[in-house]
Amino acid sequence: MTQMIVEQSPLPPEISQRMPVAPKPRRPLIRTWQAAGLTVVLVICLVGGLWWLRSHEFRGILLQSPEPAADFALTASTGSVAHLSDFRGKVVLLFFGYTACVDVCPLRLAELMQTMNLLGKKAENVQVLFVTIDPLHDTTERLRRYVTAFDPAFLGMTGSPAAINAITTQFGVFYDQPATTGSQAIGHTSTVTVIDKAGYVRLIFPSGLPPEEMAEDLSYLVGR
């Protein structure tokens, strides 16, 4: 008996277009590796972000000043009157001493000079102010010669004994009253007060802090 083979005719185009398309085979292994790779990238980004956001470990003594430092006005070694607020936008290093000092002052100013050198370009955003505690002998010209011998950008400042007393009291600086005549060693605080760009007292650099560590703190306060 002969078997007849009936050839089926193809479906009309309008029907075949509506037929569902069979899904492509999934690749679970590839997708697993893609997910793992994305996770690694996210972890790296998170760790990197936390690294940039970590708080700076200050080398100086950190202070939490609730208000900006009170403004003051003294005569600068340039001969003109200068206010503390004139340096807003810069980090200010405030150091009190006198030009006849033979040990502490030249040592500290030399350390600040080294610190500025380490800062490089960022030193343009830092201002050293050397306030005399011996206004009876430290004239503006004497101050100018003294501070610029360390760095041309350093400024000396002077004023009346009453004004100096008020400012040293404000910043917690102690010193012996200088003699009215002759030369006499004046005992005084050797710390450096650091005022940030917004005018807040942020740090105290104690005696003996290396220039490298001061530069680290200042670089952070200056910013990029």
RALINLIN-V787278 format. One record per backbone hydrogen bond with DSSP energy under -0.5 kcal/mol. NH is the residue of the N-H (numbers start at 0). CO is the residue of the C=O. If there is no record, write none. Layout:
((NH & CO) (NH & CO))
This chain:
((5 & 3) (6 & 4) (14 & 11) (15 & 11) (16 & 12) (17 & 14) (18 & 14) (18 & 15) (30 & 26) (31 & 27) (32 & 28) (33 & 29) (34 & 30) (35 & 31) (36 & 32) (37 & 33) (38 & 34) (39 & 35) (40 & 36) (41 & 37) (42 & 38) (43 & 39) (44 & 40) (45 & 41) (46 & 42) (47 & 43) (48 & 44) (49 & 45) (50 & 46) (51 & 47) (52 & 48) (53 & 49) (53 & 50) (57 & 55) (60 & 203) (61 & 59) (62 & 201) (64 & 62) (64 & 200) (65 & 63) (68 & 198) (73 & 81) (74 & 157) (75 & 73) (75 & 79) (76 & 155) (78 & 75) (81 & 73) (83 & 71) (85 & 82) (86 & 83) (87 & 84) (88 & 196) (89 & 86) (90 & 124) (91 & 89) (91 & 194) (92 & 126) (93 & 91) (93 & 192) (94 & 92) (94 & 128) (95 & 190) (96 & 130) (100 & 97) (106 & 102) (107 & 103) (108 & 104) (109 & 105) (110 & 106) (111 & 107) (112 & 108) (113 & 109) (114 & 110) (115 & 111) (116 & 112) (117 & 113) (118 & 114) (119 & 115) (121 & 118) (122 & 119) (123 & 120) (124 & 121) (125 & 122) (126 & 90) (128 & 92) (128 & 126) (129 & 127) (129 & 154) (130 & 94) (130 & 128) (131 & 129) (131 & 156) (132 & 96) (136 & 133) (137 & 133) (138 & 136) (142 & 138) (143 & 139) (144 & 140) (145 & 141) (146 & 142) (147 & 143) (148 & 144) (148 & 145) (149 & 146) (150 & 146) (153 & 150) (154 & 127) (156 & 129) (157 & 74) (163 & 159) (164 & 160) (165 & 161) (166 & 162) (167 & 163) (168 & 164) (169 & 165) (170 & 166) (171 & 168) (172 & 167) (175 & 186) (186 & 184) (188 & 173) (191 & 204) (192 & 93) (193 & 202) (194 & 91) (194 & 192) (195 & 199) (198 & 195) (201 & 193) (201 & 199) (202 & 193) (203 & 60) (204 & 191) (205 & 203) (208 & 205) (212 & 209) (213 & 209) (214 & 210) (215 & 211) (216 & 212) (217 & 213) (218 & 214) (219 & 215) (220 & 216) (221 & 217) (222 & 218))
